[in-house]
């Protein structure tokens, strides 16, 4: 936990520097005017859509747990653990959200090997959902098509590999030869088996549908940001830009996609003739209402969890 918290602190400093650079790029004076003209009554609505995203994704979380035979956790504890995971959203690919598995272990003695796969499956279905949302607006842009196709090919390959037990067992056997993974074959196999259990067509289809609905909430929030700033871009443009920039940011090694996600968002808006100031303002507003809002909610819930169940230590992990 100490290392993760230190990484979050460093990332916040990095984000501050990047946002200052964005302000300079867009001209700080005109950026201030853009914020002044924003109709701020839209902001609570945008936050509400972010919360609705969390509610829908929590439904997926509950479905994941039930699919693994974990049904004895009080809903309040499950919600607290799920929301606490957002405190680590600012890690590369949001991999820090695996903390949920350790919180489940500390609070309810559930083995990490059984629930660690939830992060992998959650990220995979998120990528599929974002691909679907981005595809809605892709025809309006001459950019990003090849990247979306690349993502689709990679995801298809992952699903094919995971469905082939013999191939996966061979891969896992080779992984156990790597220093640091020796003697962990049983845990890796447990992670694989729980992942495979969640990725059957009967289970993954409703998960993806709910994921599309949940991420569409935040993409709609981006569209409302346009309305608040007087940007004339339509709903499909908002869907494409939000989903595409989120996808590329998540695929990078940058914590929370910081810098890359913002750069792509602002850059694509400028490409459709939005001023630099409005493009930067829209980007900063939606990132505040999604990424940073989630981190604040997660940090509060993590503090509540630690007060109730104790601090999650390095040895716990």
C-alpha beads as a LAMMPS data file, in Angstrom:
LAMMPS data file: protein, C-alpha beads

317 atoms
316 bonds

1 atom types
1 bond types

-500.0 500.0 xlo xhi
-500.0 500.0 ylo yhi
-500.0 500.0 zlo zhi

Masses

1 110.0

Atoms # bond

1 1 1 0.000 0.000 0.000
2 1 1 2.831 2.399 0.823
3 1 1 4.375 1.953 -2.635
4 1 1 1.021 2.414 -4.369
5 1 1 0.259 5.572 -2.392
6 1 1 3.687 6.988 -3.195
7 1 1 3.073 6.243 -6.888
8 1 1 -0.291 8.038 -6.704
9 1 1 1.353 11.087 -5.099
10 1 1 4.056 11.230 -7.782
11 1 1 1.407 10.899 -10.496
12 1 1 -0.610 13.780 -9.058
13 1 1 2.483 15.990 -9.265
14 1 1 3.037 14.828 -12.854
15 1 1 -0.599 15.571 -13.712
16 1 1 -0.322 19.080 -12.287
17 1 1 2.690 19.759 -14.533
18 1 1 0.884 18.393 -17.596
19 1 1 -2.200 20.508 -16.907
20 1 1 -0.051 23.605 -16.582
21 1 1 1.501 22.747 -19.958
22 1 1 -1.996 22.362 -21.458
23 1 1 -2.983 25.757 -20.066
24 1 1 0.089 27.354 -21.648
25 1 1 -0.609 25.604 -24.973
26 1 1 -4.174 26.915 -25.049
27 1 1 -3.253 30.403 -23.763
28 1 1 -4.010 30.742 -20.068
29 1 1 -5.989 33.950 -20.594
30 1 1 -8.428 32.522 -23.136
31 1 1 -8.652 29.284 -21.104
32 1 1 -9.779 31.351 -18.104
33 1 1 -12.466 32.925 -20.286
34 1 1 -13.634 29.494 -21.451
35 1 1 -14.068 28.361 -17.840
36 1 1 -15.881 31.617 -17.039
37 1 1 -18.370 31.019 -19.874
38 1 1 -18.997 27.382 -18.950
39 1 1 -22.541 26.839 -17.673
40 1 1 -21.598 25.250 -14.356
41 1 1 -25.067 23.868 -13.656
42 1 1 -24.089 21.118 -16.131
43 1 1 -21.307 19.954 -13.827
44 1 1 -23.508 18.252 -11.157
45 1 1 -25.340 16.473 -13.982
46 1 1 -22.007 15.258 -15.395
47 1 1 -20.979 14.022 -11.934
48 1 1 -24.334 12.234 -11.641
49 1 1 -23.620 10.407 -14.894
50 1 1 -20.225 9.387 -13.517
51 1 1 -21.937 8.009 -10.413
52 1 1 -24.413 6.132 -12.608
53 1 1 -21.418 4.611 -14.382
54 1 1 -20.144 3.397 -10.996
55 1 1 -23.544 1.939 -10.083
56 1 1 -23.789 -0.029 -13.326
57 1 1 -20.214 -1.264 -13.050
58 1 1 -20.879 -2.286 -9.449
59 1 1 -23.711 -4.458 -10.799
60 1 1 -21.095 -6.154 -12.987
61 1 1 -18.854 -6.553 -9.927
62 1 1 -21.669 -8.296 -8.046
63 1 1 -22.253 -10.525 -11.052
64 1 1 -18.537 -11.409 -11.136
65 1 1 -18.569 -12.377 -7.458
66 1 1 -21.752 -14.445 -7.809
67 1 1 -20.267 -16.224 -10.846
68 1 1 -17.297 -17.250 -8.688
69 1 1 -19.645 -18.540 -5.979
70 1 1 -18.953 -15.604 -3.627
71 1 1 -22.373 -14.631 -2.278
72 1 1 -21.813 -14.164 1.460
73 1 1 -20.399 -10.618 1.409
74 1 1 -22.754 -7.913 2.761
75 1 1 -23.683 -5.535 -0.053
76 1 1 -22.429 -2.521 1.908
77 1 1 -18.989 -4.114 2.315
78 1 1 -18.920 -5.133 -1.345
79 1 1 -19.795 -1.592 -2.455
80 1 1 -17.169 -0.122 -0.113
81 1 1 -14.499 -2.465 -1.494
82 1 1 -15.509 -1.791 -5.087
83 1 1 -15.437 1.993 -4.706
84 1 1 -12.157 1.867 -2.738
85 1 1 -10.537 0.344 -5.818
86 1 1 -10.972 3.654 -7.659
87 1 1 -8.315 5.147 -5.389
88 1 1 -5.828 3.230 -7.527
89 1 1 -7.289 4.239 -10.909
90 1 1 -4.223 6.383 -11.447
91 1 1 -1.976 3.370 -12.082
92 1 1 -0.930 2.057 -15.554
93 1 1 -3.952 0.351 -17.127
94 1 1 -5.682 0.849 -13.754
95 1 1 -3.912 -2.337 -12.649
96 1 1 -3.765 -0.916 -9.121
97 1 1 -7.467 -1.703 -8.859
98 1 1 -6.356 -5.272 -8.108
99 1 1 -6.306 -3.906 -4.558
100 1 1 -9.967 -4.988 -4.437
101 1 1 -8.811 -8.603 -4.289
102 1 1 -6.637 -7.826 -1.259
103 1 1 -9.449 -5.902 0.428
104 1 1 -11.722 -8.922 -0.039
105 1 1 -9.037 -11.107 1.515
106 1 1 -8.554 -8.816 4.502
107 1 1 -12.247 -8.263 5.175
108 1 1 -13.685 -11.685 4.339
109 1 1 -10.730 -14.095 4.027
110 1 1 -11.339 -14.766 0.333
111 1 1 -8.131 -15.979 -1.411
112 1 1 -6.572 -13.456 -3.777
113 1 1 -6.064 -16.216 -6.343
114 1 1 -9.815 -16.627 -6.587
115 1 1 -10.666 -12.948 -7.106
116 1 1 -7.517 -11.512 -8.711
117 1 1 -8.893 -12.424 -12.139
118 1 1 -11.717 -9.918 -11.649
119 1 1 -9.394 -7.034 -12.537
120 1 1 -8.288 -8.763 -15.761
121 1 1 -11.864 -9.549 -16.815
122 1 1 -13.085 -6.086 -15.799
123 1 1 -10.367 -4.380 -17.864
124 1 1 -11.024 -6.688 -20.823
125 1 1 -14.770 -6.007 -20.874
126 1 1 -14.126 -2.273 -20.397
127 1 1 -11.913 -2.264 -23.501
128 1 1 -14.570 -4.120 -25.510
129 1 1 -17.238 -1.647 -24.344
130 1 1 -15.078 1.376 -25.191
131 1 1 -14.330 -0.112 -28.625
132 1 1 -18.057 -0.407 -29.286
133 1 1 -18.699 3.181 -28.150
134 1 1 -15.784 4.550 -30.194
135 1 1 -17.056 2.665 -33.253
136 1 1 -20.329 4.638 -33.076
137 1 1 -18.516 7.829 -34.001
138 1 1 -15.530 6.443 -35.909
139 1 1 -17.126 7.012 -39.312
140 1 1 -17.095 10.778 -38.667
141 1 1 -13.305 10.818 -38.326
142 1 1 -10.426 10.002 -40.628
143 1 1 -8.317 9.265 -37.570
144 1 1 -8.133 6.301 -35.228
145 1 1 -9.661 3.620 -37.434
146 1 1 -6.497 1.523 -37.634
147 1 1 -5.916 1.810 -33.900
148 1 1 -9.473 0.628 -33.182
149 1 1 -8.989 -2.326 -35.535
150 1 1 -5.701 -3.163 -33.769
151 1 1 -7.450 -3.129 -30.380
152 1 1 -10.204 -5.369 -31.768
153 1 1 -7.664 -7.879 -33.117
154 1 1 -5.763 -7.972 -29.806
155 1 1 -8.941 -8.482 -27.772
156 1 1 -10.109 -11.242 -30.123
157 1 1 -6.723 -12.943 -29.776
158 1 1 -6.893 -12.733 -25.961
159 1 1 -10.379 -14.280 -25.916
160 1 1 -9.258 -17.095 -28.240
161 1 1 -6.199 -17.831 -26.085
162 1 1 -8.155 -17.789 -22.815
163 1 1 -10.732 -20.194 -24.262
164 1 1 -7.967 -22.693 -25.156
165 1 1 -7.117 -24.399 -21.867
166 1 1 -4.282 -26.526 -23.250
167 1 1 -2.541 -23.495 -24.760
168 1 1 -2.961 -21.481 -21.553
169 1 1 -1.586 -24.273 -19.404
170 1 1 1.489 -24.387 -21.668
171 1 1 1.929 -20.603 -21.332
172 1 1 1.512 -20.771 -17.545
173 1 1 4.046 -23.602 -17.320
174 1 1 6.579 -21.445 -19.163
175 1 1 5.776 -18.443 -16.957
176 1 1 6.617 -20.429 -13.820
177 1 1 10.200 -20.708 -15.098
178 1 1 10.613 -16.945 -14.769
179 1 1 12.440 -15.880 -11.578
180 1 1 9.867 -14.550 -9.130
181 1 1 7.091 -16.791 -10.476
182 1 1 8.670 -20.121 -9.576
183 1 1 6.487 -22.136 -7.236
184 1 1 3.395 -20.059 -8.099
185 1 1 1.988 -22.354 -10.753
186 1 1 -1.034 -23.310 -8.619
187 1 1 -1.951 -19.642 -8.010
188 1 1 -1.549 -18.757 -11.687
189 1 1 -3.739 -21.717 -12.647
190 1 1 -6.369 -20.602 -10.138
191 1 1 -6.324 -17.105 -11.656
192 1 1 -6.714 -18.580 -15.136
193 1 1 -9.566 -20.898 -14.138
194 1 1 -11.540 -18.098 -12.491
195 1 1 -10.952 -15.889 -15.564
196 1 1 -12.148 -18.646 -17.894
197 1 1 -15.215 -19.143 -15.719
198 1 1 -16.162 -15.468 -16.197
199 1 1 -15.455 -15.352 -19.936
200 1 1 -18.015 -17.895 -21.122
201 1 1 -20.363 -16.441 -23.786
202 1 1 -23.374 -16.807 -21.464
203 1 1 -21.708 -14.577 -18.852
204 1 1 -19.591 -12.166 -20.882
205 1 1 -22.402 -10.938 -23.177
206 1 1 -24.542 -9.359 -20.405
207 1 1 -21.370 -7.989 -18.791
208 1 1 -20.350 -6.273 -22.038
209 1 1 -23.845 -4.854 -22.566
210 1 1 -23.862 -3.368 -19.076
211 1 1 -20.305 -2.075 -19.592
212 1 1 -21.364 -0.307 -22.790
213 1 1 -24.246 1.350 -20.941
214 1 1 -22.019 2.369 -18.030
215 1 1 -19.233 3.895 -20.146
216 1 1 -21.840 5.607 -22.329
217 1 1 -22.821 7.559 -19.214
218 1 1 -19.374 9.185 -19.002
219 1 1 -19.268 9.725 -22.775
220 1 1 -22.632 11.475 -22.489
221 1 1 -21.125 13.581 -19.719
222 1 1 -18.454 14.648 -22.204
223 1 1 -21.208 15.699 -24.623
224 1 1 -22.823 17.775 -21.855
225 1 1 -19.435 19.418 -21.351
226 1 1 -19.645 20.486 -24.997
227 1 1 -23.093 21.952 -24.362
228 1 1 -21.880 23.825 -21.311
229 1 1 -19.030 25.395 -23.282
230 1 1 -21.116 26.092 -26.384
231 1 1 -19.136 23.606 -28.501
232 1 1 -21.182 22.542 -31.525
233 1 1 -19.830 18.974 -31.805
234 1 1 -22.480 16.254 -31.655
235 1 1 -23.120 13.239 -29.428
236 1 1 -21.304 10.739 -31.670
237 1 1 -18.243 12.990 -31.772
238 1 1 -18.240 13.064 -27.965
239 1 1 -18.591 9.279 -27.834
240 1 1 -15.711 8.695 -30.239
241 1 1 -13.294 11.211 -28.713
242 1 1 -13.975 10.129 -25.135
243 1 1 -13.809 6.384 -25.797
244 1 1 -10.847 6.567 -28.185
245 1 1 -8.694 8.760 -25.917
246 1 1 -9.584 6.637 -22.869
247 1 1 -8.624 3.455 -24.745
248 1 1 -5.261 4.764 -25.916
249 1 1 -4.492 6.226 -22.490
250 1 1 -5.316 2.920 -20.794
251 1 1 -3.115 1.006 -23.236
252 1 1 -0.117 3.205 -22.452
253 1 1 2.256 2.622 -19.551
254 1 1 1.369 6.064 -18.203
255 1 1 -0.382 6.070 -14.801
256 1 1 -4.079 6.679 -15.438
257 1 1 -3.172 7.575 -19.018
258 1 1 -2.226 11.002 -17.664
259 1 1 -0.985 13.323 -20.385
260 1 1 -1.735 11.045 -23.333
261 1 1 -5.497 10.864 -22.734
262 1 1 -5.745 14.628 -22.230
263 1 1 -3.551 15.323 -25.254
264 1 1 -5.640 13.120 -27.554
265 1 1 -8.917 14.575 -26.276
266 1 1 -7.834 18.160 -26.779
267 1 1 -6.100 17.372 -30.070
268 1 1 -9.131 15.643 -31.612
269 1 1 -11.357 18.540 -30.562
270 1 1 -9.011 20.992 -32.244
271 1 1 -9.110 18.809 -35.394
272 1 1 -12.887 19.354 -35.580
273 1 1 -12.391 23.122 -35.379
274 1 1 -12.863 23.639 -31.629
275 1 1 -10.652 26.432 -30.240
276 1 1 -7.638 25.391 -28.153
277 1 1 -9.104 27.095 -25.078
278 1 1 -12.480 25.325 -25.345
279 1 1 -10.797 22.010 -26.187
280 1 1 -8.565 22.253 -23.120
281 1 1 -11.422 23.379 -20.880
282 1 1 -13.617 20.475 -22.037
283 1 1 -10.769 18.035 -21.442
284 1 1 -9.984 19.306 -17.944
285 1 1 -13.648 19.418 -16.928
286 1 1 -14.419 15.840 -18.030
287 1 1 -11.199 14.457 -16.518
288 1 1 -12.062 16.161 -13.236
289 1 1 -15.586 14.720 -13.324
290 1 1 -14.407 11.189 -14.169
291 1 1 -10.800 10.323 -13.277
292 1 1 -10.195 12.721 -10.379
293 1 1 -13.704 12.449 -8.957
294 1 1 -13.294 8.671 -8.932
295 1 1 -9.942 8.903 -7.168
296 1 1 -11.431 11.140 -4.459
297 1 1 -14.391 8.777 -3.979
298 1 1 -12.000 5.820 -3.875
299 1 1 -9.662 7.466 -1.358
300 1 1 -12.591 8.250 0.968
301 1 1 -13.913 4.684 0.719
302 1 1 -10.433 3.218 1.241
303 1 1 -10.040 5.308 4.404
304 1 1 -13.443 4.075 5.642
305 1 1 -12.452 0.485 4.857
306 1 1 -9.160 0.760 6.753
307 1 1 -10.947 2.281 9.717
308 1 1 -13.364 -0.673 9.738
309 1 1 -11.075 -3.578 8.807
310 1 1 -7.542 -2.259 9.425
311 1 1 -4.770 -0.931 7.211
312 1 1 -3.875 -3.025 4.180
313 1 1 -0.165 -3.742 4.631
314 1 1 2.496 -4.927 2.205
315 1 1 2.480 -8.324 3.921
316 1 1 -1.245 -8.574 3.311
317 1 1 -0.545 -8.370 -0.354

Bonds

1 1 1 2
2 1 2 3
3 1 3 4
4 1 4 5
5 1 5 6
6 1 6 7
7 1 7 8
8 1 8 9
9 1 9 10
10 1 10 11
11 1 11 12
12 1 12 13
13 1 13 14
14 1 14 15
15 1 15 16
16 1 16 17
17 1 17 18
18 1 18 19
19 1 19 20
20 1 20 21
21 1 21 22
22 1 22 23
23 1 23 24
24 1 24 25
25 1 25 26
26 1 26 27
27 1 27 28
28 1 28 29
29 1 29 30
30 1 30 31
31 1 31 32
32 1 32 33
33 1 33 34
34 1 34 35
35 1 35 36
36 1 36 37
37 1 37 38
38 1 38 39
39 1 39 40
40 1 40 41
41 1 41 42
42 1 42 43
43 1 43 44
44 1 44 45
45 1 45 46
46 1 46 47
47 1 47 48
48 1 48 49
49 1 49 50
50 1 50 51
51 1 51 52
52 1 52 53
53 1 53 54
54 1 54 55
55 1 55 56
56 1 56 57
57 1 57 58
58 1 58 59
59 1 59 60
60 1 60 61
61 1 61 62
62 1 62 63
63 1 63 64
64 1 64 65
65 1 65 66
66 1 66 67
67 1 67 68
68 1 68 69
69 1 69 70
70 1 70 71
71 1 71 72
72 1 72 73
73 1 73 74
74 1 74 75
75 1 75 76
76 1 76 77
77 1 77 78
78 1 78 79
79 1 79 80
80 1 80 81
81 1 81 82
82 1 82 83
83 1 83 84
84 1 84 85
85 1 85 86
86 1 86 87
87 1 87 88
88 1 88 89
89 1 89 90
90 1 90 91
91 1 91 92
92 1 92 93
93 1 93 94
94 1 94 95
95 1 95 96
96 1 96 97
97 1 97 98
98 1 98 99
99 1 99 100
100 1 100 101
101 1 101 102
102 1 102 103
103 1 103 104
104 1 104 105
105 1 105 106
106 1 106 107
107 1 107 108
108 1 108 109
109 1 109 110
110 1 110 111
111 1 111 112
112 1 112 113
113 1 113 114
114 1 114 115
115 1 115 116
116 1 116 117
117 1 117 118
118 1 118 119
119 1 119 120
120 1 120 121
121 1 121 122
122 1 122 123
123 1 123 124
124 1 124 125
125 1 125 126
126 1 126 127
127 1 127 128
128 1 128 129
129 1 129 130
130 1 130 131
131 1 131 132
132 1 132 133
133 1 133 134
134 1 134 135
135 1 135 136
136 1 136 137
137 1 137 138
138 1 138 139
139 1 139 140
140 1 140 141
141 1 141 142
142 1 142 143
143 1 143 144
144 1 144 145
145 1 145 146
146 1 146 147
147 1 147 148
148 1 148 149
149 1 149 150
150 1 150 151
151 1 151 152
152 1 152 153
153 1 153 154
154 1 154 155
155 1 155 156
156 1 156 157
157 1 157 158
158 1 158 159
159 1 159 160
160 1 160 161
161 1 161 162
162 1 162 163
163 1 163 164
164 1 164 165
165 1 165 166
166 1 166 167
167 1 167 168
168 1 168 169
169 1 169 170
170 1 170 171
171 1 171 172
172 1 172 173
173 1 173 174
174 1 174 175
175 1 175 176
176 1 176 177
177 1 177 178
178 1 178 179
179 1 179 180
180 1 180 181
181 1 181 182
182 1 182 183
183 1 183 184
184 1 184 185
185 1 185 186
186 1 186 187
187 1 187 188
188 1 188 189
189 1 189 190
190 1 190 191
191 1 191 192
192 1 192 193
193 1 193 194
194 1 194 195
195 1 195 196
196 1 196 197
197 1 197 198
198 1 198 199
199 1 199 200
200 1 200 201
201 1 201 202
202 1 202 203
203 1 203 204
204 1 204 205
205 1 205 206
206 1 206 207
207 1 207 208
208 1 208 209
209 1 209 210
210 1 210 211
211 1 211 212
212 1 212 213
213 1 213 214
214 1 214 215
215 1 215 216
216 1 216 217
217 1 217 218
218 1 218 219
219 1 219 220
220 1 220 221
221 1 221 222
222 1 222 223
223 1 223 224
224 1 224 225
225 1 225 226
226 1 226 227
227 1 227 228
228 1 228 229
229 1 229 230
230 1 230 231
231 1 231 232
232 1 232 233
233 1 233 234
234 1 234 235
235 1 235 236
236 1 236 237
237 1 237 238
238 1 238 239
239 1 239 240
240 1 240 241
241 1 241 242
242 1 242 243
243 1 243 244
244 1 244 245
245 1 245 246
246 1 246 247
247 1 247 248
248 1 248 249
249 1 249 250
250 1 250 251
251 1 251 252
252 1 252 253
253 1 253 254
254 1 254 255
255 1 255 256
256 1 256 257
257 1 257 258
258 1 258 259
259 1 259 260
260 1 260 261
261 1 261 262
262 1 262 263
263 1 263 264
264 1 264 265
265 1 265 266
266 1 266 267
267 1 267 268
268 1 268 269
269 1 269 270
270 1 270 271
271 1 271 272
272 1 272 273
273 1 273 274
274 1 274 275
275 1 275 276
276 1 276 277
277 1 277 278
278 1 278 279
279 1 279 280
280 1 280 281
281 1 281 282
282 1 282 283
283 1 283 284
284 1 284 285
285 1 285 286
286 1 286 287
287 1 287 288
288 1 288 289
289 1 289 290
290 1 290 291
291 1 291 292
292 1 292 293
293 1 293 294
294 1 294 295
295 1 295 296
296 1 296 297
297 1 297 298
298 1 298 299
299 1 299 300
300 1 300 301
301 1 301 302
302 1 302 303
303 1 303 304
304 1 304 305
305 1 305 306
306 1 306 307
307 1 307 308
308 1 308 309
309 1 309 310
310 1 310 311
311 1 311 312
312 1 312 313
313 1 313 314
314 1 314 315
315 1 315 316
316 1 316 317
